[in-house]
C-alpha cells in the first residue's frame, strides 16, 4: 500500500475541510397548530401530517 511521500500543507487540508461543517435543520410552521416542525415530518405537537392525524398525542 503506497504512503504519501510528503505531507499535505495546511492550506490544502483546510480547503478540503471547508465544507465539512454541520448545517442547522430547516423548520416550517405546522398548518394545524402553527408550531415549528421539520418539513416532510409529522408535527410532534399535534400529530398531524398533510391535514390528517397520524400520531395520537392525547396520552
N, C-alpha and C positions, 0 to 999 in steps of 0.2 A: 504494500500500500504506500503510495508516494506521500511524502510530507512536504509542506511548503518550505522553500529554501530561505525566504525572507519573511519577516513579519509584516502584517498589513499596517499601514500608517493610521494615526488617529483620525485623520480626515476621512479616509476610506471606510473605516469602521463606523464612524458616526453618521456618514452619509447612508450607509446601509441600514442603520438603526433608526433613521429619521421617521419611518412610517410604522414603527413598532408600538407606538403609544396606544393607549386604550381610548375609546370614544364613549361618551355618555349615551345611555339608551334613549331612544325617542319616546315621547309621550303625547297622547291625544286626549281630548275630553270625551268621556262616555256620553253618548246621546241620551241615555236614560236618566242617569243620576248626576251628570256633569262633573264627576270626579276624574282625576287623571288616571289613565291606563295605557298600557302598551298597545300599539296598533296590531291588529290581527290576533288579539288575545281576548278572552272573556274578561269582563270587568271584575276585579277582585272584591269590589264593594257591594255591587248589586247582583252580580252573577249573570248579567245579560250579555249576549253576543248576537249581532245582526238582528236586533229587535225582538229576540225571544230569550226566555230564561233557560240557561243551560247548566247552571250550578245553583243548587239550593243553598241559600245563605241565611235561612231563617233560624238555623240552630243556634 
